[in-house]
Amino acid sequence: MNKEPVSRELFDEVMVPNYAPGSIIPVRGEGSRIWDQDGREFVDLQGGIAVTCLGHSHPGLLGALQDQAEKIWHLSNVMTNEPALRLAKTLCDLTFAERVFFANSGGEANEAAFKLARRYAWEHYGPEKNEIISFKNSFHGRTLFTVSVGGQPKYLEGFEPAPGGIHHAEYNNLDSVKALISKEKTCAIVVEPIQGEGGVMPADPEFLKGLRALCDENDALLVFDEVQTGVGRTGHLYAYQMYDVVPDILSSAKGLGGGFPVAAMLTTARIAASLGVGTHGSTYGGNALACAVAQKVVDTVSQPEILKGVKARSDKLRKGMMDIGERYGIFSEVRGAGLLLGCVLTEKWQGKAKDFLNAGLDEGVMVLVAGGNVVRLAPSLIIPDQDIEEALERFERAVKKLTA
């Protein structure tokens, strides 16, 4: 096998051009540090976009993967497996859920959630009750169905005709939902407790409570997309617990595997009954390797000291970024919850978020963007204080050069 170093230029020769990766190629990670091909070190505040919730090369995850790899990797869904059953039981014990469906990605978990919502309404109320209400600036995945439910038209451009029966209300505007909802036609409302790709915009508590009430009044299901907010990201295992609003269906992915591809759709036994034998499936969903790793992730993240630590780290990172923002006049606010934070650029710097990402890389710190106006942070839930301090110092150096 050829293991000689490869260049960034090879991407342009062999990969579909749907991504525009940066110039560096990371080759190794440990904790919240990453090293590239040239041995340069970076503090990772990206977390693989809220995925590597326990950092890189976490010994517990490595151990779980190695242990399961020596037993069995994959089975068809003609059979079940022990890691899948254990993980499903754990998720049910820790949440509102009574039933779990496993998939590989957030898009697939959402696809299952949306299909279930329509199937449930079809079985209980008839085929006319099929409409889904989502929200502008939302993001739910890249399949044709999920990208249509998502409220960002740019991701649908060139892929029409889109699935029908989908409406988009204004986020945090309950009246806009009331104008669209119908007892006869609406089967579900789909919402992110915090819009991630849409700019790290948290939902108002009363807004989510109002959605719950509207769903109850109109015999519709409330679906929480917790692909980005789940698995400890907000300082709660799932964000619905922070808001004290219980959905009917919840999607989970990203941090669930700590970097290993796995996803889950959680729901109640009554609603799950609508996905009978043969109605939906996933070849790799419930894969033994993935579920063994995810079990270790959930067992670790759900510990009270870990969740409590998320808040402390959040406070430190939020204050540090806001202080930088005030010193250089670049951030109007830092919003979000836990370790999903969005630093909103001031009017002078609107549209320049990518510039701050690139400047950060030059100084050895990795951040994210959400749109053109928000610098997004989603680091490991256990990032050490010294790494936060180092990341803030490096980011401030980047800001100082960029604003000079």
N, C-alpha and C positions, 0 to 999 in steps of 0.2 A: 504494500500500500504506500502511495506517495504521500509523505507527510511534510514535504518541504513547505516553508511559509508561502502564503498566497497574498497577492496584492489586491487592493481595493478595485483596481481596474478590471480584475477578473469578473467582478459582479456585472459589469456592463456587457461582458462577453457571453455570460452563461445564464443570467437571471432575467426573469420577466421584469420589466422596468416599472413595476408598481410601487417600489420603494425608492427612496433617495438617501441611502445610508451615508453617515459621515465618513471622514477619511480614515479614522482609526479602526482597527479590528481588535477587540478585546479577546484575550486568549486564556485568561485565568482570573478567578475571583476568590476572595476569602473574606468572610464577614461582609463589611460594607466598603471594601476596597476592590478595585479591578485593575488589572495590568494589561497593557496592549502588547502588540508584537515587538515593540522596541523597549519593553520593560518600563514604560511610563506608568505611573500610578495615578489613579483617580479615586476620589471619594464618590460613592454612588448614591445620589439622591433620586435616581430614576426608579430603582427597584423593578426594572423590566416593565414599567408602567403598572405599578402596584401588584406585581407578581411574586417577586422574590422576597416574601414577607419575613423570612428568617435569614435573609442574606445569602451569600454564596458559600457553597461547600459546607453547609451546616452538618456537623457530625451526626446528629440524630437522623437527618434525612438520608445521608449517605448510608448509614447503617440499615435503615428500613429498606432502602432500595437494594442494597447488597444482599440482605437476608432473603427478600422475596425473589430476587433474581436467581438464587440458587434453588428455588422451589419450582415455581411455575410462572410463566410470563403472561400467557394469553389463553383464553378459552372462548369458544363461540357462545353466543347467548342461548344456545340450546341447553347450556348448563350455567349455574351460578358459581361463585367462588367465595372463599372465606373472607379475603380482604374487603370485597364489595359489601358483603353482608355486615361485617363489623363496622365499616364506615357509615353505612346507611343507618344502622342502629344508633351510632354515636350522634349523627346529625339530627335524628329524630329526638333523641334524649335531650339535646342542647337547644332545640328550637321548637317552634309551634308545629313542626311537620310531623306527619304520620307515615308518609310515603316518599321515596326518593327515586329519581331517574338519573342515571349517570350518562354523561357525554364527554366530549373532549375539549370543548371551548365554550366561551361565553355566548358566542353566536348560536351554537348548537343548543345550549341550555335555554336560551331565549326562544329559539325556534320551537322547541318542545313546549315551552310555557304558552306560547301564542296558539299553537295547534291544540293544546289541551283546553285552553279557554274557549276556543270555537267549538271544539268537539263536545265539551260539557254543555254549552248553551244549545247546541244542535240536539243533543239527547233530551234535555230537560224542557226546552222552550220552543224548539223548532228551528228550521233553517234560516228564517228571517232575522234571527237574533245573532248577528255575526260581526257587528262593527266593533272596532277597537279604537279607543281614544288614547293617544300618546301626546307628547309635548314637543314644541319647537325647541331646537337645539339639543334634543336628546340623541343618544347613541346607543344602539342595541345589538350591533353586529353587522356582518358583511354579507350574509346570505340575502337573497332577493327579498324574502319576507321580512327579515329583521331590519334591513336597511330601509325598507319602506315604512316600517313602524317608526324607525328613527326619524327625528325631526330636522335633518340636515340635508336639504335637496341636492347639495353638491355630490353626495355619495351615491345618489341614484341616477345622476346624469349619464345618459347613454345606455342605460339598462332598462328603460321602459319598454313595454307597459308594465307598471308595477301592480302588485296585488291590490285589489280594491277593498272597500269597506274600512278604510283607515282615516282617522281625523286627527288633527294636531291642534291642541289648545295651548294657551300661554302658561308657561311654568309659573307656579306660585300665584296663579289667578284663578280662583275657584269659580268665579262668574263665567269665565270663558269655557269651563268644563260644563257648567249647567246649561250653557247655550247649545252644547253638542250632544249631551247624553239623552238617551231614550230608553225607556223600559222595554219597548218593543224590539229595538234593534241593537242596543249596546250590549256586548258580551263581556267586555273587560276594559279597565283602565290600566295602562302600563306606565310606571313611573320609576325614575331613579331617585332614591332619597337624597343623593347629591349628584348633580349632573357633572360627570367627569370630563368627557371630551368637550362638553358644552361650556367649559370655563370654570369648573370646580364651584358650581353654584348650589348651595344647600337649600333644601326645601324648608319652608316655614312650617313649624309644627302644626299650626292650625290648618294649613293647606292640606297636609297629609291626613289629618283627622277628618277634614271635610271630604276628601276623596273616599275615605272608608265609609262615611255616612252615605254619600251619593251611590256608591256601589251597593250598599245594603238596601237602599230605597228603590233601586232600579234592577235588582236581581242580576247584578254584574259582578264579575270577579275582580279583585284588586291584585295586580301583579307588581311585585317589587323586583326591579333589575338591580341586584346587588353584586354584579360581576366585579365591580371596582370597589364598592364600599364594604364588601363582606370579608369574613375571616380576620377580624380584629382591626381592620384598617381604621375605623373610627374610634377605637378604644372600647368597643363592644364587639361581641363575636359577629353579630349582624346589626346593621344600622337601624332596622325596624325596632330593635330593643332599646335603642337610644331615644327614638321618637315615641315609643309605647303605642305604636300602631301596627296591628298584626295583619299581614297580607294573606291572601288565599293561596298564592303561588309565589315562590321566590327563586330566582336564578343565582347561581354561585359559580365562580370560576377563578381566573387569575390567581389570587393568593392561595386558593384551595390546595394546589399541589406544590406551592413554594417554588415553582419553576418547571415542574413536571406537568405535562398537559392532562388536565382533568377538569370536569365540570359537573354540576349537579343541578337538578330542578327539584325543589322541595314543595310539597303540598299536603293536603289532608287526604284521608282515606276516601271520604265521600267524593271529592273531586277527582282523585286519581283513578277511580273506578271507570271513568270515561275513556281512559287509554287501555282498553282491553287487549287481549293477545292479538298481535299482528298489526295494531294500529300505528305503532311508531317503533323505531329502533335505532341502534347505533353499533356498528361493528366493534369499535374499540371502547364503547361506553361500558364502564365497570371493569375495565382491564385490571388484572390483579396487581401488576406493577404500580400503576397509577394510584389505585386505591390504598395500597400499602403505604406509599409515600404520603398521600393525603391524610391518612389516619394519624401519622406522626405529626403532621402539620397541625391538625385540629387539636390533638391531644396537647400539643405544646402551646399553641396560641390561646386556647381556652382557659389556661391557668390564670387565676386572678392577678398574680404579680406581673404577668406579661401585659394584660389589658390595662392595668393601672399604669404600667411603665409607658404605654403608648401616649397617655395624656401628658405625662411629665416631659417626654421627648417632644411632643407636639408644642407644648408651651415654650420650650427652649428654642426650637426651630422657628416658630412663629414670631417670637419676640426678636430673635436675631435678624430675620429677614425684614421685619417691619423697621427695625433700627437702621438697617442698611437703606431701606427705601426712603426713610425720612432724611438721612444724611445726604443722599444724592438726588432726592426728588423724583424717584422712579416708580414707587408703589403708592397707590391710593389706599389700599387695604390688603390684608392677608386673610382669606376666608377659607372655609372648609371645616373639617373636623378630624381629630386624631392626626394621623400621618398621611392624610390626603389634603394637601394645602394648595391654594391658588393665590399667587402674588399678582395682584391686578395692577397693570402698568398705568401710570398717569397719562393724561391727555398728550403730553409732549412725546411720549414714547409709545403711543398706540401703534400696533402693527409691527413692533420691533422685538417681540418675544423670542423669535429664533436667533436674533443677534445676541441676546443674553445667553441662550443655550450655547452658541458657538464660542462666545467669549469665556464662558465657564469651562468648556473643554480645554481651551488654551491654558487655563490656570489649574487644571486638574480636578475639576468638580463637574459631575454629570447631573444636569437638571432636565426637566421636560417642559413642553409648552402645551397650552390648550387654546387653540385658535391663535390669533396673532397678538392677543392682548394680555395673556396670563402666563406667568412662569409657574409651572406646576411641579410639586414635590410629592414623591410617593416612596420614600426610602424603606428599608427594612424596619420592621416593628421593634427590633432589638438593637438598632444602631447605637453604638457606644457614644457617650457624651463627648469623648475626645474626637470622634469622627464628625459629630455635628459641629463642634467648635472649629475643626480644621476645614470643614466644608464651607462654613460661614466666612472664614478668613480668605479662602481661595475665591469664593464668589465675590467678596467685596473687592479683592484685587481686580477681578474681571470687570466689575462695575466701574471701578475707578478709571480703568483704561478706556472703557467704552464711552464714558461720559466726559472724558477730559476734553 
